[in-house]
Amino acid sequence: MSFSGEVKEELLKQYASSVHCIYAELSAIVLFGDRQRVKADYLKFLPENGEITVFLNTENDFVRRKAFTLCKKNINIKIDAEKGQLIFPAEFIREHLMPGLSGRLERQCCRRAFLRGAFLSIGSMSDPGKSYHLEFDCIREERAKLLRDLIVGFDIPAKIALRKKYYVVYIKEGSAICDMLNIIGAHVSLMDFENYRIVKEVRNSVNRKVNCETANIAKTVNAAAGQVRDIMLIQQTRGLGNLPKNLREMAELRLEHQEATLQELGELLKPPVGKSGVNHRLRKLSEIAESMRK
């Protein structure tokens, strides 16, 4: 099962303790999961009396299971599990589900429950081992704005992008996705996500250090190779014996220890010389070689 599927499996087991939160979650499932009215303004299909049938997307097993469980435990309505149908009295929808359908959710706990129902219906996540991305795919723009505003209300940076026929509400920052998982009640998935983040950050940190060390080694090797070429030119053209004593000693040491660092070369001198002193002498030798080339 994908990580997104694991999150939804966990959310199936999350049930609000208050009736108003149960209605809020159910209203999100009705708003985003009704395959017959997904492209239309839902509120226009509410008659004053009678019944209204909600046709759930039977391909989305998560939303179907959660909707049927919520209704069986809390609402006495008609259910056709085989066809994925919930038959509500219009009066019930107007009285109990209207706040969620219209986006007017006053309680913070209800907004959390609504977002949980929305994620079950149209939410998805990428594998956190590869990238950080959580999104909701909405057919209608006003529903995308409703979700975006609810998420931003929890101080989570959410944006909307048009992707083919969908208005996608998305979150890309790892810390923001953690906050979102906490809000919708996916606490076990949150811990798993954090573990992925820790491993990924440690791996990236190690890679940065290795790359930096590799670059430093390459820089040292290239510099040493250039110094050896300069010294060999002096040796062949002028002879090292004609150099001042401090430069001759430095040149002989570099030819003998071509892979040594500046610090290691300085420690071989008698008396020892610091890195800056070694670098100064090698630079003098390079200047002499350069003047010979000219």
Disulfide bonds with the S-S distance in Angstrom:
none
